[in-house]
């Protein structure tokens, strides 16, 4: 690399370290500036060493690794009041960051919900299918309404009345039959079951029939 390129790289790195005013390793500086400015790793290390030798930046060794940072003497001293003010600004900025992160999470949730929702075309298709289904139900309802074999309320009442009468008669006859059978069984030498078999009588229970309650 030519001396002009070395100087250009050193100037760029000096400006970067001064603006950021925080410690970086050579790898950090390379990673942060390589993509935008196209600096190679060797050029970065060389420029950092040169700046440190010239006293324009400071370096500290931690084991095998060196850390580089801007010369702090170029910065004005900061009072406690100013530090408190900076702390307040940092706290405010952190609060704003948290608020923005929350907003981002809400927007991401809304985006996921919208992504899982039906598209306009899908909604149109769904509406058409429902309308077609409703039309089918309407047609079936009209057929039922126009049928001539409906049972009138009077006919329905008549059927229920006759049913109640038949059940009443059934209960009455069953009671009479049981009374007669009990009278016969008082002088009958065999069991009730044998008697029913001899006379050929089948009970409701034999036919698995249960009398309705009403």
Phi, psi and omega in degrees: 000137181288164181296326179294321178290323177298316180294321180295316179296317180296319180296318180297316182291321178299316179297318181298312181294324180291318181293317183282324178049054175209158183285142178222149169273168178300323179295321178298312181298316179299313181296325183280333186251345187297314186293317185280323186248354176070029179280139176274162182297318181296319180295323180294313180299318181296317181294319179296316179296319180296315180296323179293319179297323181282352179078012180280336175226169178247153178225149175223139181261133175235093186069234180272354184255143177251145177243134182244144178204163183293151176293116186288345181292341181281348181262142180290151177294146181249128181282167178299323179297317179293322178297318177298320178297319178295320178299320178297319178295319179296317179298318179296318180294321178297321178296318179295321179298316179297320178297316179294322178296320177297318178298319179297319179295321178295318179294322177296320178296318178296320179297317178297321180295317179293324181294329181272353180280165178291143173284169180301317181294321178295322178294320178299316179297320180295318179296318180297320180294319179294321178296320178296320179295318178297322178298319179297318178295321180296318180295319178295321179295320179295323178296318179296317181295326183274355180293150184259358184257030178288148176270125180284159177303324179295316179296320179297317180296322180296318180297316180294323180294316179296322179298314179300322179294317180295320179294319178299316180293320178302311181299320181295313182292325179294320178296317178297318181296317180295323179296315180296318182293321178297323180293320180292318185292344178296328179247011182268130186283348184252181182281167179297321180296317179295323178298314180297324179290322182291321182270354177074035179263131175253127180274170176301323181294322178299324181269004181056045180246134177245129181290128177301151180289328178223000000 
